[in-house]
Amino acid sequence: MIDLYTWTTPNGRKVSILLEELGVPYNVHAIDIGKDDQFAPDFLKISPNNKIPAIVDQDNGLSLMESGAIMLYLAQKHGRFLAEGDAYWQMMEWLMWQMGGFGPMLGQAHHFLKFNKGTSDYAEARYGKEAQRLYSVLNTQLNGRDFITGDYTIADMAIFPWAARFEWQEIDLNDFPNVRDWYLRIATRPAVQKGYQIPKFVTDIPMP
Ligand SMILES: N[C@@H](CCC(=O)N[C@@H](CS)C(=O)NCC(=O)O)C(=O)O
């Protein structure tokens, strides 16, 4: 049994979407980062960087932070949603792209374009432009492919919840038709719709 510590954010949703896709039982612990739950001493024992998501696997006592590591662990434990052969490394490449670029840069776009609009023209231009560039890169990768590496893997599940905040990033998905079609393919999956609402309902998945 997995204990999942999470909140209603893209990084948290990556893991709840994967757990729903795997169809394995898990306990949800809501860590309200708006109320500083992430700094509670008990939570810091399993997530010393004071961020969600984190898991504890009750089967072996392992605790993990960092969504990319958690996704790899769960996918390997259950032998699902991992690309095979050469595509395995392509999947890793795009998982790392999400962890090192798509997530952090779009997080900055949310900060300046959505929550602190008008405080810095420079930052708005910088992260707005970077968001456009990242979507363009993703659009190229998805040309001729249903999913990032062909089959549906954890790379898709890691990227999707960040793309689901396209409105905050001032992105029109219709400008990136391969991304839009990929997005709709994922957004309509029942497991994704369920995982998106963990730990609680905030909004339906936005549609382009
Ligand atoms: N690289 C980390 C990033 C996790 C992260 O940034 N989590 C945010 C929510 S999406 C958080 O917990 N923020 C609380 C804080 O910074 O105090 C991962 O992918 O797990």
The ligand as a Gaussian input file, in Angstrom:
#p B3LYP/6-31G(d) Opt

LIG

0 1
 N       11.047000      18.912000      -8.233000
 C        9.950000      18.711000      -7.313000
 C        9.141000      19.969000      -7.230000
 C        8.008000      19.840000      -6.228000
 C        7.316000      21.164000      -6.014000
 O        7.752000      22.225000      -6.489000
 N        6.220000      21.097000      -5.262000
 C        5.491000      22.316000      -4.943000
 C        4.028000      22.163000      -5.388000
 S        3.902000      21.822000      -7.135000
 C        5.500000      22.531000      -3.439000
 O        5.369000      21.602000      -2.676000
 N        5.690000      23.782000      -2.999000
 C        5.674000      24.118000      -1.609000
 C        6.814000      25.004000      -1.212000
 O        7.657000      25.329000      -2.079000
 O        6.895000      25.383000      -0.042000
 C        9.100000      17.529000      -7.799000
 O        8.980000      17.374000      -9.020000
 O        8.568000      16.783000      -6.973000

